[in-house]
Amino acid sequence: MTLQSSSTELTSFEGKVAVVTGGSRGIGKAICDELIKRGAKVVIGAISDKGQEVAKQYNKETGKKVAVFLRTDVSRYDDNKALFQLAENEFGGVDIAILNAATSDGSDNMFSPLDDKLEERIFNVNAVGLIKSSKVAILHMAKRGGGSIVCISSAAGFYSVPALTAYVATKHAIIGYVRSCTFLPEVCNIRVNAVCPAFVDTEFLDSVRTVGGIPEPYYDFADTVPVVPMPFIIDGVFKYLSDNTTNGETVMAYPTGLEVREAPEWHYSLLTENSLKAQDIYLKKAIPHTKQQLSRALERYENEQKKASSIQ
Ligand SMILES: NC(=O)c1ccc[n+]([C@@H]2O[C@H](COP(=O)([O-])OP(=O)(O)OC[C@H]3O[C@@H](n4cnc5c(N)ncnc54)[C@H](O)[C@@H]3O)[C@@H](O)[C@H]2O)c1
């Protein structure tokens, strides 16, 4: 399905509070620019302190406090908790989370040294880090009565790229995670979707052109492929923020525009008469069961936060 680009339609996000991971540059910064333009408050979490300048610039341009920055490593729960708590302290809560932070370090791991830490880092940032950010986001949003999470995966979440083995695996992981957030709208009024761009002209691409100082021949090809204009990615993000009917959806951003990628249906051999009956029963139990899980998670989180603030 091809969707029209709708960047001219400017829905107001006045009063909304957005946490953006990796908002210090590239795609994350472009999303922050648009959120600020539409009246939202932005909380930037990035590993690079450049996010501090970005937040300062927004405050200067608007003449009020609309943005804050916290140095954040999304692979750490403590950093994620501090980031979302900052949004609550500064702006009263969280409505939107753009989970965009990612690293390219260790993207091509097939013949890299057999080193545990080196191997795990890209997974800990791109996949596990995104899951950690989303779990903290869900707790803060559930408390507020709902919200919208947009994950930035990649075309590499669907295609294979021999020169980016580990990176591709992390981006596939995000697709599976997003598609499994099935019950959140009914449980806590939270929606999770993913935008998956093909090549975009950011500093990210520069960082993967050589591996261990040796040029990677894949980019002789990749550099000939048309890039995705940033407005298409912004359209994808704002489509999901604005459309309350979307959840667990993945949209590809191509040089020609947006195309939704449907999840494959379950294979007929898995759905027997018995399993279909059992599925109906499970679906009736799933929402109350998940609501109970959320309520326990909220209680645990609140206790942890109280304990942490009493220690400080
Ligand atoms: N550029 C592309 O061609 C392209 C294509 C498809 C998808 N993407 C995805 O888009 C997103 C943004 O990419 P970009 O091109 O703007 O890259 P970029 O390198 O310009 O920006 C990455 C951002 O993530 C932050 N970051 C890195 N590691 C972090 C960590 N551990 N904790 C917190 N922040 C961290 C950086 O500080 C930076 O702000 C990424 O998820 C990337 O995988 C990029």
The ligand as a Tripos MOL2 file, in Angstrom:
@<TRIPOS>MOLECULE
LIG
   44    48     1     0     0
SMALL
NO_CHARGES

@<TRIPOS>ATOM
      1 N1         20.9780    6.9520    8.0780 N.am      1 LIG1
      2 C1         20.4220    5.9000    7.5140 C.2       1 LIG1
      3 O1         20.6980    5.5530    6.3660 O.2       1 LIG1
      4 C2         19.3690    5.1140    8.2610 C.ar      1 LIG1
      5 C3         18.5480    4.2540    7.5220 C.ar      1 LIG1
      6 C4         17.5870    3.5180    8.1940 C.ar      1 LIG1
      7 C5         17.4250    3.6270    9.5480 C.ar      1 LIG1
      8 N2         18.2530    4.4550   10.2340 N.ar      1 LIG1
      9 C6         18.0320    4.5220   11.6850 C.3       1 LIG1
     10 O2         17.6420    5.8330   12.0240 O.3       1 LIG1
     11 C7         18.0450    6.1200   13.3680 C.3       1 LIG1
     12 C8         18.8260    7.4050   13.4050 C.3       1 LIG1
     13 O3         19.9300    7.2760   12.5430 O.3       1 LIG1
     14 P1         20.7470    8.5080   11.9730 P.3       1 LIG1
     15 O4         21.0110    8.2020   10.5590 O.co2     1 LIG1
     16 O5         20.1270    9.7860   12.3550 O.co2     1 LIG1
     17 O6         22.1230    8.2700   12.7770 O.3       1 LIG1
     18 P2         23.1040    9.2600   13.5660 P.3       1 LIG1
     19 O7         24.3220    8.4420   13.8020 O.co2     1 LIG1
     20 O8         23.2340   10.5540   12.8650 O.co2     1 LIG1
     21 O9         22.3250    9.4920   14.9570 O.3       1 LIG1
     22 C9         22.2880    8.4900   15.9250 C.3       1 LIG1
     23 C10        21.8400    9.1050   17.2310 C.3       1 LIG1
     24 O10        21.7940    8.0640   18.2140 O.3       1 LIG1
     25 C11        22.5330    8.4790   19.3590 C.3       1 LIG1
     26 N3         23.0810    7.2980   20.0300 N.ar      1 LIG1
     27 C12        23.9710    6.3980   19.5790 C.ar      1 LIG1
     28 N4         24.1980    5.4630   20.5290 N.ar      1 LIG1
     29 C13        23.4290    5.7880   21.5840 C.ar      1 LIG1
     30 C14        23.2140    5.2220   22.8630 C.ar      1 LIG1
     31 N5         23.8680    4.1180   23.2650 N.pl3     1 LIG1
     32 N6         22.3490    5.8320   23.6980 N.ar      1 LIG1
     33 C15        21.6960    6.9670   23.3370 C.ar      1 LIG1
     34 N7         21.8660    7.5540   22.1480 N.ar      1 LIG1
     35 C16        22.7120    6.9570   21.2810 C.ar      1 LIG1
     36 C17        23.5980    9.4220   18.8460 C.3       1 LIG1
     37 O11        24.0640   10.2780   19.8940 O.3       1 LIG1
     38 C18        22.8000   10.1640   17.7720 C.3       1 LIG1
     39 O12        22.0440   11.1900   18.3750 O.3       1 LIG1
     40 C19        18.8390    4.9000   13.8200 C.3       1 LIG1
     41 O13        17.9730    4.0480   14.5250 O.3       1 LIG1
     42 C20        19.2670    4.2440   12.5210 C.3       1 LIG1
     43 O14        19.4850    2.8660   12.6750 O.3       1 LIG1
     44 C21        19.2140    5.2190    9.6350 C.ar      1 LIG1
@<TRIPOS>BOND
     1     1     2 1
     2     2     3 2
     3     2     4 1
     4     4     5 ar
     5     4    44 ar
     6     5     6 ar
     7     6     7 ar
     8     7     8 ar
     9     8     9 1
    10     8    44 ar
    11     9    10 1
    12     9    42 1
    13    10    11 1
    14    11    12 1
    15    11    40 1
    16    12    13 1
    17    13    14 1
    18    14    15 2
    19    14    16 1
    20    14    17 1
    21    17    18 1
    22    18    19 2
    23    18    20 1
    24    18    21 1
    25    21    22 1
    26    22    23 1
    27    23    24 1
    28    23    38 1
    29    24    25 1
    30    25    26 1
    31    25    36 1
    32    26    27 ar
    33    26    35 ar
    34    27    28 ar
    35    28    29 ar
    36    29    30 ar
    37    29    35 ar
    38    30    31 1
    39    30    32 ar
    40    32    33 ar
    41    33    34 ar
    42    34    35 ar
    43    36    37 1
    44    36    38 1
    45    38    39 1
    46    40    41 1
    47    40    42 1
    48    42    43 1
@<TRIPOS>SUBSTRUCTURE
     1 LIG1         1 GROUP 0 **** ****
